[in-house]
Amino acid sequence: MQLFPYGHATHPQWRMAAGLVLAQLRAHMALPDYASAPHLGLLYITDHYATEAQAILDFLRDELPEVTDWVGTVGVGIAANNVEYFDEPALSVMLCDISPEHYRVFSGVAPLMQAGTTGSAFVPHTALLHADAATPDVPELIAELAQRTASGYVFGGLAASRTDVVQFAVKGDGNVAGQGKATGVFHGGLSGVAFDAQVAMMSRVTQGCLPISPVHTITSADGHVVLTLDNEPALHVLERDLHVSLTDAQPAIAKVRATLVGLAPAHDATIKRTGEFDDAVLVRHIIGLDPAREAVAIAQPVEVGMHFTFCQRNAAAARADLMRIGAEIREALEPEEMTAELAGALSSDTQINPHPARRMAGAIYVSCAGRGGPHFGAASAELQIVRRALGDVPLVGFFAGGEIAHQELYGYTGVLTVFTTEA
C-alpha cells in the first residue's frame, strides 16, 4: 500500500475546484511514493455544491476512469490535510491504494451482506459509514450494520447540509448485486465501504467536553427520562451540581441549556484520571425538565446502572484530547527502537512527506460540525493539530451532524482513522 493521492480546493464554480483537485491528484500519482492506479475514491463536498453532486461525481468518474469505485457525502464543512473549508464551496478527494478484492461499496440498493450469506469470499471486518440523520432509527441501523462486520467496528458520520443531503456510493465494475443503474448519488439511508481484515487501520475517538460534576449512577429511569441519580431525584442533583435553583427560572434555564450529559455503560469508566472523557462516553443534550416527577429528560434512552455526568463543551479539553489520540497513533506506528537520525526525522514538523517508518498511507477525519477551527481558536486550527500529530499524511474528511465510531452515534467528537502499511 503506497501513499494515497489527495487533493482539495475551493471555488465558486465547482468545475474550477474539481479541475484544481484533479491537478493535485495527478501530480501525486506521478510521484514514486504515491499510488499510480488506485481504485477507490473518497469524495467530500460542502453543502454549497450539494445540488451539483451528480455532476461532480460524473465529472470525476470521466476524468479518472481508473478509479472504479466512489464513496462520500456532504458536510457543512470538509477537511483535508492541515486545512478546513467552512461555509464556502469546496471539495476534497482521496484515492485509496486498496485492491478491489479487499473492500465492498454498499448503499440502499446494494446493502452490505453478512459474511457467508451470499457465498461471497469477502468477509467485512470494518466499514466507513455515511448516514442521513433524517433516516428513521438511524442509531439502531448503525448498530445493526456494525453487527455485519467481523470486528463490530464502524466509523464515519452523519451527512450535514443546509440544502440537499446527499451520499456517494457507486461501484463501477458491476460486481455489486442490486446496484443496477443507480447513478451513485443517494438521498437518505446508509452507505459507505466495508474493508476486510487485510486492510490495516487504526481508529480513535476524541471527545470535546469536560465533566463539571461528580459521576453519578442512574438508579431509576423511564425511557429518555432519568428519574433518580444515586437514589436521589435527578432534578435535585441537577440543581446542586449546576449551582442553580428552578425558583429563579431564567438563569437556571440558561445554565441548563449550556449543559450536556455524558453517559457510559456501568462496566466502563466514565472519566480518565486526567479528567477527560474516554470513548465509551456518549454526550447528549438535556431536552427537558419534569418538575412533577423531579426528573431530567435527555436525548438518549437510558438504563438503570449507567454512569451519568454533567458536562460542557470545552475547547482546551478538546485540544488536549485531540493531541492525545494523535500521540497514541503516532506512538503505536513508530518503531520501538530507532537511530538518532530516524528519531529526528519522525519528530520533524517541517517534513514534506512522512518517514516510511511511520507507515501511514492516508487518514480520514470526521469531526462534529460544532467543532472545527473556530472552536479551537483560529481557522483550520483543528486540522493543524492533527497535522502536527501525524505529519504530512494524506487526509480527507468532513464536519458531520453526528460522528460514528464503534457501534455508536457520538456528538461533539472527532473520529480519526489512519490506514497503515508495512514498515
C-alpha positions as CSV (number, residue, x, y, z in Angstrom):
1,M,0.0,0.0,0.0
2,Q,1.5,3.3,-1.1
3,L,0.6,6.9,-0.1
4,F,-3.0,7.8,-1.1
5,P,-3.2,10.7,-3.7
6,Y,-5.4,13.5,-2.5
7,G,-6.5,17.0,-3.4
8,H,-8.8,19.8,-2.2
9,A,-9.9,23.2,-3.4
10,T,-12.5,25.9,-3.1
11,H,-14.0,27.9,-5.9
12,P,-17.5,29.5,-6.6
13,Q,-17.7,27.2,-9.7
14,W,-17.4,23.5,-8.9
15,R,-15.8,22.8,-12.3
16,M,-12.9,25.1,-11.4
17,A,-12.5,23.5,-7.9
18,A,-12.7,20.0,-9.5
19,G,-10.0,20.9,-12.0
20,L,-7.7,22.1,-9.2
21,V,-8.3,18.9,-7.3
22,L,-7.6,16.8,-10.4
23,A,-4.3,18.6,-11.0
24,Q,-3.2,17.8,-7.4
25,L,-4.3,14.1,-7.7
26,R,-2.4,13.6,-11.0
27,A,0.7,15.3,-9.6
28,H,0.7,12.9,-6.6
29,M,0.0,9.9,-8.9
30,A,3.2,10.7,-10.8
31,L,5.3,10.6,-7.7
32,P,7.1,7.3,-6.8
33,D,5.8,7.2,-3.2
34,Y,2.2,7.6,-4.2
35,A,-0.2,5.1,-5.7
36,S,-0.3,5.4,-9.5
37,A,-3.5,3.5,-10.2
38,P,-5.8,3.5,-7.2
39,H,-9.3,2.1,-7.4
40,L,-11.3,3.6,-4.5
41,G,-12.1,7.3,-4.3
42,L,-13.4,9.2,-1.3
43,L,-15.3,12.4,-2.2
44,Y,-16.5,15.0,0.3
45,I,-18.2,18.2,-0.7
46,T,-19.6,21.2,1.2
47,D,-23.3,21.9,1.0
48,H,-22.7,24.7,-1.4
49,Y,-22.1,22.0,-4.1
50,A,-24.8,19.7,-2.9
51,T,-27.2,20.4,-5.7
52,E,-24.5,19.6,-8.2
53,A,-23.5,16.4,-6.6
54,Q,-24.3,14.2,-9.5
55,A,-22.5,16.4,-12.0
56,I,-19.4,16.4,-9.7
57,L,-19.4,12.7,-9.4
58,D,-19.9,12.1,-13.2
59,F,-17.1,14.6,-13.9
60,L,-14.6,12.8,-11.6
61,R,-15.5,9.4,-12.9
62,D,-15.0,10.5,-16.5
63,E,-11.6,12.2,-15.7
64,L,-10.4,9.3,-13.5
65,P,-11.6,6.1,-15.3
66,E,-9.1,4.0,-13.4
67,V,-10.9,4.9,-10.1
68,T,-13.8,2.4,-10.4
69,D,-15.5,2.9,-7.0
70,W,-16.6,6.1,-5.1
71,V,-18.0,6.8,-1.7
72,G,-18.5,10.0,0.3
73,T,-21.0,12.6,1.4
74,V,-21.8,16.2,2.1
75,G,-20.9,18.3,5.2
76,V,-21.3,21.9,6.3
77,G,-17.6,21.8,6.3
78,I,-14.9,19.5,4.8
79,A,-11.4,18.7,5.9
80,A,-8.1,18.0,4.2
81,N,-4.5,17.8,5.5
82,N,-3.9,21.0,7.5
83,V,-7.0,22.8,6.3
84,E,-10.7,23.2,6.8
85,Y,-13.3,24.6,4.5
86,F,-16.4,26.0,6.3
87,D,-19.2,28.0,4.8
88,E,-17.6,28.1,1.3
89,P,-17.9,25.9,-1.8
90,A,-15.2,23.2,-1.7
91,L,-14.5,19.6,-2.3
92,S,-11.9,17.1,-1.1
93,V,-10.8,13.9,-2.7
94,M,-8.5,11.0,-1.7
95,L,-7.8,7.9,-3.8
96,C,-7.1,4.8,-1.7
97,D,-4.5,2.3,-2.8
98,I,-6.6,-0.7,-1.8
99,S,-7.2,-3.7,-4.0
100,P,-10.8,-4.2,-5.0
101,E,-11.0,-7.7,-3.5
102,H,-10.4,-6.2,-0.1
103,Y,-13.4,-3.8,0.0
104,R,-17.0,-3.6,-0.9
105,V,-19.1,-0.5,-1.6
106,F,-22.6,-0.6,-0.2
107,S,-25.7,1.5,-0.3
108,G,-29.5,1.3,0.0
109,V,-29.8,-0.5,-3.4
110,A,-26.7,-2.7,-2.7
111,P,-26.7,-3.3,1.1
112,L,-23.7,-4.8,2.9
113,M,-24.3,-8.5,3.3
114,Q,-23.0,-10.5,6.3
115,A,-20.3,-13.0,5.5
116,G,-21.5,-16.3,4.4
117,T,-25.0,-15.2,3.4
118,T,-24.3,-14.9,-0.4
119,G,-21.5,-17.3,-1.0
120,S,-19.0,-14.4,-1.4
121,A,-15.5,-14.9,-0.2
122,F,-15.4,-11.3,1.1
123,V,-15.7,-11.0,4.9
124,P,-16.4,-7.4,6.1
125,H,-14.1,-6.6,9.0
126,T,-14.9,-2.9,9.5
127,A,-16.6,-0.1,7.5
128,L,-16.6,3.6,6.7
129,L,-20.2,4.6,7.1
130,H,-22.2,7.7,5.9
131,A,-25.8,8.2,7.0
132,D,-28.7,10.6,6.7
133,A,-29.8,11.9,10.1
134,A,-33.4,12.0,8.8
135,T,-33.5,8.3,8.4
136,P,-35.8,6.7,11.0
137,D,-34.0,4.7,13.7
138,V,-30.6,5.6,12.4
139,P,-28.7,4.7,15.7
140,E,-30.2,1.2,15.5
141,L,-29.3,0.9,11.8
142,I,-25.7,1.8,12.6
143,A,-25.5,-0.8,15.3
144,E,-27.2,-3.4,13.0
145,L,-24.7,-2.7,10.2
146,A,-21.8,-2.9,12.7
147,Q,-23.0,-6.4,13.6
148,R,-22.5,-7.4,9.9
149,T,-18.7,-6.9,10.3
150,A,-16.3,-9.3,12.0
151,S,-14.9,-6.6,14.3
152,G,-18.2,-4.9,15.1
153,Y,-16.5,-1.6,14.5
154,V,-17.7,1.1,12.0
155,F,-16.6,4.7,11.7
156,G,-17.9,7.8,9.8
157,G,-20.6,10.3,10.4
158,L,-24.0,11.8,9.5
159,A,-24.2,14.0,6.5
160,A,-24.7,17.6,7.3
161,S,-26.2,20.1,4.8
162,R,-28.3,23.2,4.7
163,T,-29.5,22.2,1.2
164,D,-29.6,18.7,-0.3
165,V,-28.4,15.8,1.9
166,V,-26.5,13.5,-0.4
167,Q,-24.3,10.5,-0.3
168,F,-22.0,9.0,-2.9
169,A,-21.8,5.2,-3.3
170,V,-21.0,3.5,-6.6
171,K,-19.0,0.5,-7.7
172,G,-18.1,0.7,-11.4
173,D,-17.1,-2.9,-12.2
174,G,-20.7,-4.0,-11.6
175,N,-20.0,-6.8,-9.1
176,V,-22.4,-5.4,-6.5
177,A,-25.7,-7.2,-6.8
178,G,-28.7,-4.9,-6.9
179,Q,-26.8,-1.8,-7.9
180,G,-28.5,-1.8,-11.3
181,K,-28.5,1.6,-13.0
182,A,-28.0,3.5,-9.8
183,T,-26.3,6.8,-10.5
184,G,-24.2,6.8,-7.4
185,V,-25.8,9.7,-5.6
186,F,-28.3,8.8,-2.9
187,H,-30.7,10.6,-0.5
188,G,-31.4,9.0,2.8
189,G,-30.4,5.8,4.4
190,L,-26.8,4.5,4.9
191,S,-23.9,4.0,2.5
192,G,-20.2,3.5,2.6
193,V,-17.4,1.0,2.0
194,A,-16.5,-2.1,4.0
195,F,-13.0,-3.4,4.3
196,D,-11.7,-6.9,5.1
197,A,-9.1,-7.8,7.7
198,Q,-6.3,-7.3,5.2
199,V,-6.8,-3.5,5.2
200,A,-4.9,-2.4,8.3
201,M,-6.0,0.7,10.1
202,M,-6.1,2.4,13.5
203,S,-9.1,4.5,14.7
204,R,-9.5,6.7,17.7
205,V,-12.3,8.9,19.2
206,T,-11.5,12.3,20.6
207,Q,-14.0,13.9,23.0
208,G,-14.8,17.6,23.1
209,C,-16.4,18.1,26.5
210,L,-15.3,18.4,30.1
211,P,-17.1,17.0,33.1
212,I,-18.4,19.6,35.6
213,S,-19.9,17.3,38.2
214,P,-19.2,14.1,40.0
215,V,-20.0,10.7,38.3
216,H,-23.5,9.5,39.3
217,T,-25.3,6.2,38.8
218,I,-28.8,6.1,37.2
219,T,-30.9,4.3,39.8
220,S,-34.3,4.6,38.1
221,A,-35.3,5.7,34.6
222,D,-38.2,5.7,32.1
223,G,-37.0,5.7,28.5
224,H,-35.3,9.0,27.9
225,V,-36.2,10.3,31.4
226,V,-33.7,10.0,34.3
227,L,-35.8,9.7,37.5
228,T,-33.1,9.3,40.1
229,L,-29.4,9.5,40.4
230,D,-27.7,7.7,43.3
231,N,-31.3,7.2,44.6
232,E,-31.9,10.9,44.7
233,P,-34.4,12.8,42.5
234,A,-32.5,13.7,39.3
235,L,-33.7,17.3,39.3
236,H,-32.3,17.8,42.8
237,V,-28.9,16.5,41.7
238,L,-29.0,18.8,38.7
239,E,-29.8,21.9,40.8
240,R,-26.9,21.0,43.2
241,D,-24.3,20.1,40.6
242,L,-25.1,23.2,38.4
243,H,-25.5,25.5,41.3
244,V,-28.9,26.7,40.1
245,S,-32.4,26.9,41.6
246,L,-35.5,26.5,39.5
247,T,-37.2,29.1,41.6
248,D,-35.0,31.6,39.8
249,A,-36.0,30.2,36.4
250,Q,-34.3,32.5,33.8
251,P,-30.6,32.0,34.9
252,A,-31.3,28.3,35.7
253,I,-32.7,27.6,32.2
254,A,-29.8,29.4,30.6
255,K,-27.3,27.2,32.6
256,V,-29.2,24.0,31.7
257,R,-29.2,24.9,28.0
258,A,-25.4,25.3,28.2
259,T,-25.0,21.9,29.9
260,L,-24.8,18.4,28.3
261,V,-24.8,15.0,29.8
262,G,-22.1,12.3,29.5
263,L,-23.4,8.7,29.6
264,A,-21.4,5.5,29.8
265,P,-22.3,1.8,30.4
266,A,-22.0,0.6,34.0
267,H,-19.0,-1.6,33.2
268,D,-17.0,1.3,31.7
269,A,-15.1,4.1,33.4
270,T,-16.7,7.4,32.6
271,I,-13.7,9.7,33.3
272,K,-9.9,9.2,32.8
273,R,-7.5,10.3,35.6
274,T,-6.8,13.4,33.5
275,G,-10.5,14.5,33.9
276,E,-11.2,13.7,30.2
277,F,-14.0,11.5,28.9
278,D,-12.9,8.3,27.3
279,D,-14.5,6.9,24.1
280,A,-17.1,4.9,26.0
281,V,-18.9,8.1,26.9
282,L,-21.8,9.4,24.7
283,V,-22.5,13.1,25.1
284,R,-26.2,14.1,24.8
285,H,-28.4,17.2,25.2
286,I,-30.7,17.8,28.1
287,I,-34.1,18.1,26.3
288,G,-36.4,18.8,29.2
289,L,-37.1,19.0,32.9
290,D,-40.0,17.3,34.7
291,P,-40.8,19.1,37.9
292,A,-43.8,16.8,38.6
293,R,-41.5,13.7,38.7
294,E,-38.4,15.7,39.7
295,A,-36.7,14.2,36.7
296,V,-34.4,15.1,33.8
297,A,-35.1,14.2,30.1
298,I,-32.1,13.7,27.8
299,A,-31.8,12.9,24.1
300,Q,-30.9,9.2,24.6
301,P,-32.7,6.2,26.1
302,V,-31.1,5.3,29.4
303,E,-30.9,2.2,31.6
304,V,-30.5,1.7,35.3
305,G,-26.8,1.3,36.2
306,M,-25.4,3.6,33.6
307,H,-22.9,6.3,34.6
308,F,-24.2,9.9,34.3
309,T,-22.1,13.1,34.4
310,F,-23.0,16.7,33.7
311,C,-20.5,18.3,31.2
312,Q,-19.9,21.3,29.0
313,R,-18.1,21.9,25.7
314,N,-14.6,22.9,26.4
315,A,-12.0,24.0,23.8
316,A,-9.0,23.3,26.0
317,A,-10.2,19.8,26.8
318,A,-11.0,19.1,23.1
319,R,-7.5,20.3,22.1
320,A,-5.8,18.2,24.7
321,D,-7.7,15.1,23.8
322,L,-7.1,15.5,20.1
323,M,-3.4,15.8,20.8
324,R,-3.6,12.7,23.0
325,I,-5.2,10.5,20.3
326,G,-2.7,11.8,17.7
327,A,0.2,10.9,20.0
328,E,-1.3,7.4,20.6
329,I,-1.5,6.7,16.9
330,R,2.0,8.1,16.2
331,E,3.5,6.1,19.1
332,A,1.8,2.9,18.0
333,L,3.2,3.2,14.5
334,E,6.7,4.3,15.2
335,P,9.3,1.6,15.8
336,E,10.2,0.7,19.3
337,E,13.9,1.1,18.6
338,M,15.3,3.8,16.3
339,T,18.5,5.6,15.4
340,A,19.0,9.2,16.3
341,E,18.6,10.1,12.6
342,L,15.3,8.3,12.4
343,A,14.1,9.9,15.7
344,G,14.9,13.3,14.3
345,A,13.0,12.6,11.1
346,L,9.9,11.4,12.9
347,S,9.8,14.4,15.2
348,S,10.2,17.0,12.4
349,D,7.2,19.2,11.8
350,T,8.7,20.6,8.6
351,Q,9.0,17.3,6.6
352,I,7.3,17.2,3.2
353,N,6.3,13.6,3.4
354,P,6.1,11.3,6.5
355,H,9.1,9.0,7.1
356,P,8.4,5.4,5.8
357,A,8.8,4.1,9.4
358,R,5.6,5.9,10.3
359,R,3.6,3.6,7.9
360,M,0.7,5.9,7.3
361,A,-0.8,5.7,3.8
362,G,-3.7,8.1,4.4
363,A,-6.3,9.2,7.0
364,I,-10.0,10.1,7.4
365,Y,-11.1,12.6,10.0
366,V,-14.8,13.1,10.8
367,S,-15.4,15.9,13.3
368,C,-18.6,17.5,14.7
369,A,-20.0,20.5,12.8
370,G,-19.9,22.3,16.1
371,R,-16.1,21.9,16.4
372,G,-13.6,23.0,13.7
373,G,-11.2,25.8,13.7
374,P,-13.4,28.5,15.3
375,H,-14.0,26.2,18.4
376,F,-10.2,25.7,18.6
377,G,-9.4,29.4,18.3
378,A,-8.5,30.0,14.7
379,A,-9.3,29.0,11.1
380,S,-8.2,25.4,10.4
381,A,-6.8,25.0,14.0
382,E,-8.3,21.6,14.5
383,L,-6.7,20.1,11.4
384,Q,-3.5,21.8,12.2
385,I,-3.4,19.9,15.5
386,V,-3.9,16.7,13.5
387,R,-1.1,17.7,11.1
388,R,1.3,18.3,14.0
389,A,0.5,14.9,15.5
390,L,0.6,12.8,12.3
391,G,2.9,14.7,10.0
392,D,2.1,15.5,6.3
393,V,-0.2,12.5,5.8
394,P,-2.8,12.4,3.0
395,L,-6.1,13.2,4.7
396,V,-9.7,14.0,3.9
397,G,-12.9,14.2,5.9
398,F,-16.0,16.2,6.8
399,F,-17.8,18.0,9.6
400,A,-20.8,15.9,10.5
401,G,-24.2,16.2,12.2
402,G,-23.1,13.3,14.4
403,E,-20.0,11.1,14.4
404,I,-19.9,7.3,14.2
405,A,-17.5,5.0,15.9
406,H,-17.6,1.5,17.4
407,Q,-21.4,0.9,17.1
408,E,-22.5,4.3,18.4
409,L,-23.5,7.7,17.3
410,Y,-21.5,10.4,19.1
411,G,-21.7,14.2,19.4
412,Y,-19.1,16.9,19.8
413,T,-16.4,14.4,19.0
414,G,-13.8,13.7,16.3
415,V,-13.1,10.3,14.8
416,L,-9.6,9.9,13.3
417,T,-8.8,6.8,11.3
418,V,-5.4,6.1,9.8
419,F,-4.7,3.5,7.1
420,T,-1.4,1.8,7.8
421,T,1.2,0.0,5.7
422,E,4.0,-2.4,6.4
423,A,7.2,-0.7,7.7
